[in-house]
Amino acid sequence: MHMPDIACPVQESKYLNDDSIRFHSRLGFSEVGRFHDSGYKFNQWFDMVWMEKMIGEHNAEPKEVWG
């Protein structure tokens, strides 16, 4: 699984837009989490978005960690 962490504006911003979210969505990523007003840059608060994409099947049982 690959998970990019993407900043997105809470309101219209000349510094940041939703292009990264659209870009990753076109590559097969989907939003799995949003942290509201969690980043501050350019005197403005931004949401942070987590997106995920499964890049392989989970067809094997993981080895036991404690034994």
C-alpha positions as CSV (number, residue, x, y, z in Angstrom):
1,M,0.0,0.0,0.0
2,H,1.2,3.5,-0.8
3,M,-0.1,6.5,1.1
4,P,0.7,10.1,0.0
5,D,0.1,12.9,2.4
6,I,-1.4,15.9,0.5
7,A,-2.1,19.4,1.7
8,C,-5.3,21.0,0.4
9,P,-6.9,24.4,1.1
10,V,-9.8,24.9,3.5
11,Q,-10.7,27.9,1.4
12,E,-9.6,29.3,-2.0
13,S,-5.8,29.8,-2.1
14,K,-3.4,31.2,-4.7
15,Y,-0.7,29.0,-3.2
16,L,-2.4,25.6,-3.1
17,N,-5.3,23.9,-4.9
18,D,-6.8,20.4,-5.3
19,D,-4.6,19.5,-8.3
20,S,-2.6,17.0,-6.3
21,I,-5.8,15.2,-5.1
22,R,-7.1,15.1,-8.7
23,F,-3.7,13.8,-10.0
24,H,-3.5,11.0,-7.4
25,S,-7.2,10.1,-8.0
26,R,-6.5,9.6,-11.7
27,L,-3.7,7.2,-10.7
28,G,-6.1,5.1,-8.7
29,F,-5.7,6.6,-5.2
30,S,-8.7,7.2,-3.0
31,E,-9.1,9.5,0.0
32,V,-9.1,7.6,3.3
33,G,-8.6,10.4,5.8
34,R,-8.7,14.2,6.2
35,F,-7.2,16.2,9.0
36,H,-9.0,19.5,9.2
37,D,-7.0,22.7,9.7
38,S,-3.9,20.7,10.6
39,G,-1.3,22.5,8.4
40,Y,-0.4,26.2,8.5
41,K,1.4,27.9,5.7
42,F,1.4,31.3,4.0
43,N,-0.8,32.7,6.9
44,Q,-3.5,30.2,6.1
45,W,-4.8,26.9,7.5
46,F,-4.9,23.8,5.3
47,D,-6.4,20.4,5.6
48,M,-4.1,17.4,5.2
49,V,-5.5,14.5,3.1
50,W,-4.3,10.9,3.2
51,M,-4.9,8.8,0.1
52,E,-4.2,5.1,-0.5
53,K,-3.7,2.7,-3.3
54,M,-3.4,-1.0,-3.0
55,I,-0.4,-2.1,-5.0
56,G,-0.6,-5.8,-4.4
57,E,-2.8,-8.6,-3.2
58,H,-2.6,-9.8,0.4
59,N,-2.6,-13.5,-0.6
60,A,0.0,-14.8,1.9
61,E,-0.3,-15.0,5.7
62,P,2.2,-12.9,7.4
63,K,4.8,-14.6,9.6
64,E,4.3,-14.6,13.3
65,V,6.3,-11.7,14.9
66,W,6.4,-13.1,18.5
67,G,7.3,-16.7,18.9
